[in-house]
Amino acid sequence: MKNLVVGVADMKLSDDPEVVLVTHSLGSCIGLAIHDPVAKVGGLLHYMLPESSFDKSKAQKNPYMFGDTGIPLLFKGAYGLGAKKGRLRVIVAGASHILDQNGLFNIGKRNHTLLRKMFWKNNVMIDFEDVGGTANRTIKLEVGTGQAWLKTSGTGLRKI
């Protein structure tokens, strides 16, 4: 198996059954993994902020930094590799309350709210979700099988 690391403000797609997509240190960021078991296509997005209107020039340089631009690119990219919306398994993790003890910015909550609104509008169902709290998370997705794992800081890796 080949690990393909998805950094912060990054996205990776694959139809290689030997690839494991992994993203680390999901704090207030969202990790969004999708997998089509028939097409054997997987994708993983690690976005930092909800809306690209916050910084349009950064959004143009790196649309994966923002949920409103990264999420559509993840789904469209997977469709381009043969995935079908109705077959997708959708996994969401992150949106922790970190480095904002007074709740002034609520980045994690805002990231999650944007995702839920976009999914509701586009009739996308979430199969597994682990959000909120104060812990960092790691997601792994095996493209060939669709098997996924979640690690929350302080705990071991567990199948999801």
N, C-alpha and C positions, 0 to 999 in steps of 0.2 A: 504494500500500500504506500502511496505517496501523499504526504501531508501537503496541502496547499493552504498557506496561511492568509487569512483575510485580516488586514490591518484595520486600524481606526479610519473611518471615512473611506472604506474600500468595499469592493464587491468582486466576487468570483463566481463563475458559472462553469460547469463541466458536464460532459457526457462520457467521461472516461471512468469506467467502473473500478479502476484501481485508485482513484483519488478520494482522499478524505479532506473535506473542507473544514477548517477550524478557525475560530476567532476567539481571542482572549480578552480579558479585562473589560468586560461589559459592565460598566457602572451605570451612569445615567443614560448611556447610549443604548440603542436597541440592536439586538442581533436577530435577524430575520432569515430563517432557513426555509427553503422550499424544495420539494422533491416529487418527481413524477415517476412512479414505479414501473410504468409501461415503457416510457421513453428512456428511462434510466438517466434522467437529467436532474442535477442538483444545483442549487445556487445559495449563496450566503452573502448577506449585506450587513455591514456594521456602520450604522449611521449615528452621527453625534447630536444633531439638532433637528427640530421639527420642520422649520420652514426656510426655504431658500431666500425669501424676501429679506431675511436678516442680513445677508451679504450676497448680493447678486453676482458680484465679480468672483467670489469664492465658489459660488454655485456653478458658474460657467466653467471654471477650472476643474472643479471636482464635485460633480452632482451627487456622488455617493456620500457626501458629508451631511446631506439633508434628506429627511424622510420623504418630503413631497416630490423630490426629484429622483432619489435613489430607488424608492419602492417601485415606481412604474418601470424603471430601467431593468430591475431585477426580473420582474414578471415578463416583460417584453423579450429580454434576452433568453429566458427559459423557453418561451414560446418559439423563438427562433431556432432553438435546438430540438424542437419537436414536442415539448411539454404541452399538455392541455390543462386548462384551468380547472375543470371538473375532477381531474385526477390528482391534483396537487395536495400533498401533505404540507401543512404550514405550521412552523414552530417559531415562537416569539419568546425572547428572553432579554432581561436587562431592566431598564427604566428604574434603577435604584435611586435612592435619595442619598447621594454622596457629595461631599464637599459643599453643601448648601444647608448647613444645620438649621438655619432660620426659615428655610423654605421660600427664600426670596425669589429665586429663579424657577424652581420646580421643573428643571429640564427633563428629568426622567418621566414625570407625570405628563408633561406636554408632548414628549416624544411618543408616549403610549397613546395618548388621546388622539393625536394626529393619525397614527396607524389604525386605530379602531374606526375612526371616521372614514378613512379611505377604504378600509375593508368593508364596512357597512354599505357604503355607496356603491361598491363594485361587487357586492355579494360574494366576498371571500370569507370562508370559515377558517377559524384557527383550530388546529388539532391538538396543540399543546402550547401552554403559556406558563412562564414563570417570571413574574415581573414584580417590581417594588422592593421594599425592604431596604437594607443597607449593605448588602453583599455584592461583591463582584462575581461575574459568571463567565464560563467558557462553554461554547457549543462546538460539537463535532458532528459532521454529517458524512456518512459513507455513501458516495454517489451510486455505487453498484447495487447496494441492497436497500438504501434508504434508512438504514439503522442510524439513530442519533443518540448522542450522549450529552449530558449537562453536568457541569461541575460548578458548584457554588463554593465560594471561599470558605474554608473550614470543613468542607466535606469532600468525599471522594467522587469520582466520576460515576454517574448512574445512567442506565439506559432510559430513554424516554420514547 
